[in-house]
Amino acid sequence: MSFDFLLAAILSARAANTVPNAEYVDRYCAELVGIPYASDNFTDSEWAQFKTCREVMNERRTYQ
């Protein structure tokens, strides 16, 4: 699966009004990108994808 497809799934979950807690968001995004949770073993590209995922997921938390 591509990152874009999975990001679209996140957006649809946001539309369903599901708002996970901050730790869940970090764990979910790490899994989505394919990096170990709380690791520093990732590429610049993976880090950018992780940050984008967190921003999208946390945007929903902000508007609740």
C-alpha positions as CSV (number, residue, x, y, z in Angstrom):
1,M,0.0,0.0,0.0
2,S,1.2,3.5,-0.7
3,F,1.6,6.2,1.9
4,D,-0.9,8.4,0.0
5,F,-3.6,5.7,0.2
6,L,-3.0,5.2,3.9
7,L,-3.1,8.9,4.5
8,A,-6.5,9.0,2.8
9,A,-7.7,6.3,5.2
10,I,-6.6,8.6,8.1
11,L,-8.6,11.5,6.6
12,S,-11.7,9.3,6.4
13,A,-11.3,8.3,10.0
14,R,-11.1,11.9,10.9
15,A,-14.4,12.5,9.0
16,A,-15.9,9.7,11.1
17,N,-15.1,11.8,14.2
18,T,-12.6,9.5,15.8
19,V,-10.0,11.2,17.9
20,P,-7.3,9.0,19.3
21,N,-4.9,10.1,22.1
22,A,-1.4,11.4,21.4
23,E,0.5,8.2,22.1
24,Y,-1.9,6.2,19.8
25,V,-1.3,8.8,17.0
26,D,2.5,8.4,17.4
27,R,2.3,4.6,17.4
28,Y,-0.1,4.5,14.5
29,C,2.0,6.8,12.4
30,A,5.1,4.9,13.1
31,E,3.4,1.7,12.1
32,L,2.0,3.4,9.0
33,V,5.3,4.6,7.9
34,G,7.1,1.4,8.8
35,I,9.4,2.6,11.5
36,P,9.8,1.3,15.0
37,Y,7.9,3.3,17.6
38,A,10.2,5.7,19.6
39,S,13.2,4.8,17.4
40,D,15.8,7.1,15.8
41,N,16.4,4.5,13.0
42,F,14.6,6.1,10.0
43,T,15.4,8.0,6.8
44,D,14.6,11.7,6.2
45,S,11.8,10.6,3.9
46,E,10.3,8.3,6.6
47,W,10.6,11.1,9.2
48,A,8.8,13.5,6.8
49,Q,6.0,11.0,6.3
50,F,5.7,10.4,10.1
51,K,5.4,14.2,10.7
52,T,2.8,14.5,8.0
53,C,0.8,11.7,9.5
54,R,0.9,13.2,13.0
55,E,-0.1,16.6,11.7
56,V,-3.1,15.2,9.9
57,M,-4.2,13.1,12.9
58,N,-3.6,15.9,15.4
59,E,-5.4,18.4,13.3
60,R,-8.6,16.6,14.1
61,R,-7.8,16.6,17.9
62,T,-7.4,20.4,17.7
63,Y,-10.9,21.0,16.4
64,Q,-12.6,18.8,18.9
